[in-house]
Amino acid sequence: MVNTDAQKINELLTRGVEEVFVKEDLEAKLKSGKQLRIKFGIDPTGPKIHIGRAVPLRKLKAFQDMGHQIVLIIGDFTAQVGDASDKDGKRPILTKEQININLADYKNQLGKIIDLSTVEFRYNSEWLGKLDFNDVAGLAEHFSVQQMLRRRNFSDRIERGDEISLREFLYPLMQGYDSVAIRADVEIGGFDQLFNLQAGRILQKASGMTEQNIMTVQMVEGTDGRKMSTSWGNIITIVDEANDMYGKIMSVRDDLIGKYFLLCTDVSQEEILDMEVGMQNGENPMQYKKRLAREIVTIYHDGAAAEGAQANWEKTFSEGGLPTDIPELKAKIGDSLMEALVSSGIVSSNNEFRRLVDEGAIKIMDGSKEERITNVQYIFYKEEVFKVGKRKFAKIVIG
């Protein structure tokens, strides 16, 4: 049963939305009661979904809650080509092995946001893998080089004298053909995807189909205010441990609090506006940021985890104490700190350990005092507690 409530439809078309094309047509379809096929594509270019990528997934969930059919396309074929939409340089070509590794936990992560039991999953190798060179030439006939070069990131690269591969020109054709293959009524994506989304309309029209409507959603910045990107390390993933997730959210810039509430939580827009007015009138943003962190941790964990993470954060950062759940690492006298932290996964690699030491980001905790580690060959002779970066701790237990 499709929900045609006017207020729900208005929120669907406006909350966190950058642009709808064509809005009047989509609004009429939503009010008609017809179940629409809502397309969203994911290229498994990394193993974890961050909350920036979760924004369009949350919009998919809103469509799903209204009774529409979600079609999730796993881009196992397109991931081998690479989308240049949000990149200032060429994406590397992924191997099938890399793609399969990245895909391993994708469905579990998607299930944190949408109801997988009603989702239609498709892999675009089903149809793209069957196209021959004549088919590709036929698709390419509907696009011009001038169109491709007008894309902002391509024009910027040309101006800098950077190389653009012909391979990158093929990506919009493939994403557009996905819409033909699954007969999409609506496609959702980030604003940086607009050209690729419009390619679906072009190829559907050329195939004699009704053109899909397009919805682009706003993009959420990372913890440092730049675009959220794995390569910049400013991400919050939806599988982050609760304490780590809470801590990362607390490091978000104050001017992004309202936007995070809007795009990453279910808090009403009216309440978000009240918070923003309060902060403009001089209220302390900290209380709202704590609420934001609790809301997001609850979504991806649960309420108890959120309360525990807040208590842990307050003890550590507000009261100057230590967390209550510091992981214990068993070691022997004379063991290397580098080896202990890397083998436990607290630090990702030896190079990462060296970088943290160079930055003075690994410290011995002695009560409320902190002493920086300066020697990458540091070994321990007694039980000690270490702070690693801003939010991680480890206790070395001799045994």
C-alpha positions in Angstrom: 0.0 0.0 0.0 1.5 3.3 -1.1 1.2 6.3 1.3 -0.1 9.4 -0.4 -0.1 11.7 2.6 0.6 15.2 1.3 2.8 16.2 4.3 4.9 13.1 4.0 5.3 13.7 0.3 6.4 17.3 0.9 9.0 16.2 3.4 10.2 13.4 1.0 10.7 16.0 -1.7 12.3 18.7 0.4 14.2 17.4 3.4 17.9 17.3 2.6 17.1 17.6 -1.1 19.3 19.7 -3.4 17.2 19.4 -6.6 14.3 17.4 -8.0 14.0 17.0 -11.8 11.1 17.2 -12.7 9.6 18.0 -9.3 6.0 18.6 -10.5 6.0 15.3 -12.4 7.4 13.3 -9.5 5.0 15.0 -7.0 2.0 14.0 -9.2 3.3 10.4 -9.4 3.7 10.2 -5.7 0.1 11.5 -5.1 -1.3 9.0 -7.7 -0.7 6.0 -5.4 1.3 4.2 -8.0 4.2 2.2 -6.7 7.4 3.6 -8.2 10.7 1.9 -8.8 13.4 3.9 -7.0 16.9 3.3 -8.2 20.1 3.8 -6.4 23.5 2.5 -7.4 26.5 1.7 -5.2 30.0 1.0 -6.5 31.9 -1.1 -3.9 35.0 1.0 -4.0 35.6 0.7 -0.3 34.6 -1.8 2.4 32.8 0.6 4.7 29.8 3.0 4.2 30.3 6.4 5.9 27.4 8.6 7.0 27.9 10.9 4.0 27.1 8.0 1.7 24.3 7.1 4.1 22.4 10.3 3.2 20.9 9.0 -0.1 20.3 5.6 1.6 18.2 7.4 4.3 16.2 9.0 1.5 15.7 5.6 -0.1 14.4 4.4 3.3 11.9 7.3 3.2 10.7 6.2 -0.2 10.5 2.6 1.1 8.5 3.7 4.1 6.0 5.3 1.7 5.5 1.9 0.0 7.7 2.3 -3.1 10.0 -0.4 -4.5 13.7 0.1 -3.9 16.1 -1.2 -6.6 19.6 -1.3 -5.3 22.2 -1.7 -8.1 25.5 -3.1 -6.9 28.0 -1.7 -9.5 30.3 -4.7 -9.7 30.9 -3.8 -13.4 31.0 0.0 -13.1 33.4 -0.2 -10.1 36.0 -1.7 -12.5 35.7 1.5 -14.6 35.4 4.1 -11.9 33.1 7.2 -11.6 35.0 10.5 -12.0 32.0 12.6 -10.7 33.6 13.5 -7.3 37.2 13.2 -8.2 39.9 15.7 -9.3 42.0 12.9 -10.8 41.6 9.5 -12.4 40.2 6.7 -10.2 42.3 3.5 -10.2 40.8 0.5 -11.9 39.6 -2.0 -9.3 40.1 -5.8 -9.9 37.2 -8.2 -9.4 39.0 -9.6 -6.3 39.1 -6.1 -4.7 35.4 -5.6 -5.5 34.5 -8.9 -4.0 36.4 -8.0 -0.8 34.6 -4.7 -0.6 31.2 -6.3 -1.2 31.6 -8.8 1.6 29.9 -6.8 4.3 27.9 -4.3 2.2 24.5 -5.9 2.7 25.0 -6.1 6.5 25.8 -2.4 6.5 22.9 -1.5 4.1 20.6 -3.4 6.5 21.4 -0.8 9.2 19.5 1.7 7.2 16.9 0.0 4.9 14.7 -3.0 5.1 16.5 -5.5 2.9 13.6 -8.0 2.9 11.7 -5.9 0.3 14.7 -4.6 -1.7 15.3 -5.7 -5.3 19.1 -6.3 -5.5 20.7 -6.2 -9.0 24.3 -6.4 -10.1 25.0 -4.3 -13.2 27.3 -6.9 -14.7 24.1 -8.7 -15.6 23.5 -6.4 -18.5 26.7 -4.4 -18.9 28.8 -7.5 -19.2 26.7 -8.6 -22.3 27.1 -5.4 -24.3 29.5 -5.6 -27.3 31.4 -2.8 -29.0 28.5 -1.9 -31.3 26.2 -1.6 -28.3 28.6 0.8 -26.6 29.0 2.8 -29.8 25.2 3.1 -30.0 25.0 4.4 -26.4 27.8 6.9 -27.1 26.0 8.3 -30.0 23.6 10.1 -27.6 26.4 12.1 -26.0 28.9 14.7 -27.2 32.5 15.4 -26.2 31.4 18.9 -25.4 28.8 17.7 -22.9 31.5 15.6 -21.2 34.0 18.5 -21.1 31.4 20.8 -19.5 31.5 18.7 -16.4 33.1 20.8 -13.6 35.7 18.3 -12.6 36.7 17.6 -16.2 37.0 21.3 -17.1 39.1 21.9 -14.0 41.4 19.1 -14.9 41.8 20.4 -18.5 42.6 23.8 -17.2 45.3 22.3 -15.0 46.6 20.3 -17.9 45.8 17.0 -16.2 45.0 13.8 -18.2 41.4 12.6 -18.7 41.0 9.0 -19.8 38.4 8.0 -22.5 37.5 5.3 -20.0 36.0 8.0 -17.7 33.7 9.2 -20.5 32.1 5.8 -20.6 30.9 5.8 -17.0 27.8 8.0 -17.5 26.8 5.8 -20.4 26.9 2.7 -18.1 25.1 4.4 -15.2 22.5 5.7 -17.6 22.0 2.3 -19.2 21.4 0.8 -15.7 18.2 2.9 -15.6 17.1 1.4 -18.9 17.8 -2.1 -17.7 15.8 -1.9 -14.5 13.1 0.5 -15.9 13.7 3.1 -13.1 11.0 5.7 -12.3 13.2 7.7 -10.0 17.0 7.8 -9.4 18.6 9.2 -6.3 22.2 10.4 -6.0 24.5 13.1 -4.7 24.5 16.5 -6.4 27.9 15.7 -7.9 26.2 12.8 -9.7 23.8 15.0 -11.6 25.4 14.4 -15.0 25.3 10.7 -14.6 21.7 10.8 -13.4 20.6 12.8 -16.4 22.3 10.2 -18.7 19.6 7.8 -17.5 16.9 10.2 -18.8 18.7 10.5 -22.1 19.0 6.8 -22.7 15.5 6.0 -21.5 14.1 8.5 -24.0 16.2 7.0 -26.7 14.8 3.6 -25.8 11.2 4.8 -26.0 10.7 4.7 -22.2 9.2 7.3 -19.8 12.2 9.3 -18.5 13.0 8.8 -14.8 12.8 11.7 -12.4 15.9 12.7 -10.6 16.5 13.6 -6.9 19.8 14.8 -5.8 20.5 15.1 -2.0 22.7 17.4 -0.1 26.2 16.3 0.8 27.4 16.2 4.4 30.9 17.5 5.2 33.5 15.4 7.1 34.6 16.1 10.6 37.1 18.7 9.4 34.6 20.6 7.2 35.9 19.3 3.9 33.9 16.8 1.8 33.7 13.5 3.6 36.3 11.2 2.0 38.0 8.0 3.1 41.2 9.3 1.5 41.2 12.3 3.8 40.4 10.3 6.9 37.6 12.7 8.0 34.8 10.1 7.8 32.4 8.6 10.4 31.5 5.1 9.2 28.2 3.4 10.1 30.1 0.5 11.5 32.4 2.5 13.8 32.4 1.3 17.4 30.0 3.3 19.5 32.6 5.2 21.6 34.6 6.0 18.4 31.5 7.2 16.6 30.4 9.4 19.4 33.9 10.9 19.8 34.1 11.6 16.0 30.8 13.4 16.0 31.8 15.5 19.0 34.8 16.7 16.9 32.5 18.0 14.1 32.6 21.8 13.6 29.8 23.7 15.4 28.5 25.3 12.2 27.7 21.8 10.9 25.5 20.7 13.8 22.2 21.7 12.1 23.2 20.1 8.8 24.2 16.8 10.5 20.8 16.7 12.3 19.0 17.3 9.0 20.8 14.8 6.9 21.9 12.1 9.4 19.0 11.9 11.9 15.2 11.7 12.1 14.8 14.8 14.4 12.1 17.0 13.0 13.0 20.1 10.9 11.1 22.3 13.3 13.2 21.1 16.3 16.4 21.5 14.2 15.4 25.1 13.4 14.8 25.8 17.1 18.3 24.5 17.9 19.9 26.7 15.2 18.1 29.8 16.5 19.2 28.9 20.0 22.8 28.7 18.9 22.5 32.0 17.0 21.3 33.6 20.2 24.3 32.5 22.1 23.4 29.0 23.5 26.3 26.6 24.0 26.5 24.3 21.0 27.9 21.5 23.2 24.5 20.5 24.4 23.2 20.1 20.9 26.3 18.3 19.7 25.9 15.7 22.5 22.3 15.3 21.4 23.5 14.8 17.8 26.1 12.2 18.8 23.5 10.3 20.9 21.0 10.3 18.0 23.5 9.0 15.5 25.0 6.3 17.8 21.4 5.2 18.6 20.6 4.8 14.9 23.5 2.5 14.2 23.8 0.8 17.6 21.1 1.4 20.2 20.1 3.7 23.0 22.2 1.9 25.7 25.3 2.2 23.6 24.7 5.9 23.0 24.3 6.5 26.7 27.4 4.6 27.5 29.4 6.4 24.8 28.3 9.7 26.2 29.3 8.8 29.7 32.7 7.5 28.4 33.3 10.7 26.4 32.4 13.0 29.3 34.6 11.1 31.7 37.5 11.2 29.3 37.2 14.7 27.8 35.1 16.7 30.2 36.4 15.4 33.5 40.0 14.7 32.4 39.7 11.1 33.4 40.2 7.8 31.6 37.6 5.7 29.8 36.1 2.7 31.7 36.5 0.3 28.8 40.2 0.6 27.8 41.3 -2.5 25.9 43.9 -4.5 27.6 46.9 -5.8 25.6 48.9 -8.6 27.1 52.7 -8.3 26.6 56.0 -9.2 28.1 58.7 -6.9 29.6 60.8 -5.6 26.7 58.1 -5.9 24.1 57.7 -3.2 21.4 54.9 -0.7 21.8 54.7 -0.5 18.0 54.2 -4.3 17.7 51.6 -4.3 20.5 49.5 -1.5 19.0 49.7 -2.7 15.4 49.0 -6.4 16.2 45.9 -5.4 18.2 44.5 -3.2 15.4 44.6 -0.1 17.5 47.1 1.3 15.0 46.7 0.2 11.4 50.4 -0.2 10.4 54.0 0.4 11.4 54.0 3.5 9.1 50.9 4.8 10.9 52.6 4.2 14.3 55.6 6.2 13.1 53.5 9.0 11.9 51.6 9.2 15.2 54.9 9.3 17.1 56.2 12.1 14.9 53.1 14.1 15.5 53.3 13.5 19.3 49.9 11.7 19.2 50.9 8.7 21.3 51.2 9.5 25.0 51.7 7.7 28.3 48.8 8.5 30.7 49.8 9.0 34.3 46.6 10.1 36.1 45.6 13.3 34.4 49.2 13.9 33.1 50.2 13.0 29.6 53.8 12.3 28.4 54.5 12.1 24.7 56.3 9.1 23.2 59.2 10.3 21.0 61.0 7.0 20.3 59.4 4.8 17.7 61.4 1.9 19.2 59.7 2.4 22.6 59.6 -0.7 24.8 57.9 -1.1 28.2 59.0 -2.6 31.5 55.8 -2.2 33.4 52.1 -1.9 33.0 51.2 1.4 31.4 48.2 3.2 29.8 48.6 4.9 26.4 46.5 7.4 24.6 46.6 6.9 20.8 45.4 9.9 18.8 42.5 11.8 20.2 40.1 9.1 21.1 41.8 5.7 21.5 43.4 4.2 24.6 45.3 1.0 25.3 46.4 -0.6 28.6 49.5 -2.8 28.4 49.2 -5.7 30.9 52.4 -7.6 31.7 51.8 -11.3 31.9 
